[in-house]
Amino acid sequence: MSHTCKNYEEIERELMKGYLEMSEINLEEAENSQTACNESLRVCEQNLTECEEE
């Protein structure tokens, strides 16, 4: 039985490690997405301003 428990504990550690690694990746992706959205908004606002000036 202890062999089975050891497997569960090992699986739990690996899952925790994986979730932590994915959280870092997800945060990086969210930050990149926010940066891209902000840049898109800036370009749209710039284009609208140029249209108003014409």
C-alpha positions in Angstrom: 0.0 0.0 0.0 2.8 2.4 0.7 4.0 1.9 -2.8 0.6 3.2 -4.1 0.7 6.2 -1.8 4.2 7.1 -3.0 2.9 7.1 -6.5 0.1 9.5 -5.6 2.5 11.8 -3.8 4.9 11.8 -6.7 2.0 12.5 -9.1 0.8 15.3 -6.9 4.2 16.9 -6.8 4.5 16.6 -10.6 1.1 18.1 -11.1 1.9 21.0 -8.7 5.1 21.6 -10.6 3.2 21.6 -13.9 0.5 24.0 -12.7 3.2 26.4 -11.4 5.0 26.3 -14.7 1.8 26.8 -16.7 0.8 29.7 -14.5 4.0 31.5 -15.4 3.4 30.8 -19.1 -0.2 32.0 -18.8 0.9 35.2 -17.1 3.4 35.9 -19.8 0.8 35.3 -22.5 -1.7 37.5 -20.8 0.9 40.3 -20.5 1.8 39.9 -24.2 -1.8 40.0 -25.2 -2.4 43.2 -23.1 0.5 44.8 -24.8 -0.8 43.9 -28.2 -4.3 45.2 -27.4 -2.9 48.5 -26.1 -0.8 48.9 -29.3 -3.9 48.1 -31.5 -5.9 50.7 -29.6 -3.1 53.3 -30.0 -3.0 52.7 -33.7 -6.8 52.9 -34.1 -6.9 56.2 -32.1 -4.1 57.6 -34.2 -5.9 56.6 -37.4 -9.1 58.2 -36.2 -7.3 61.4 -35.2 -5.7 61.6 -38.7 -9.2 61.2 -40.3 -10.6 64.0 -38.2 -7.8 66.3 -39.2 -8.4 65.9 -42.9 
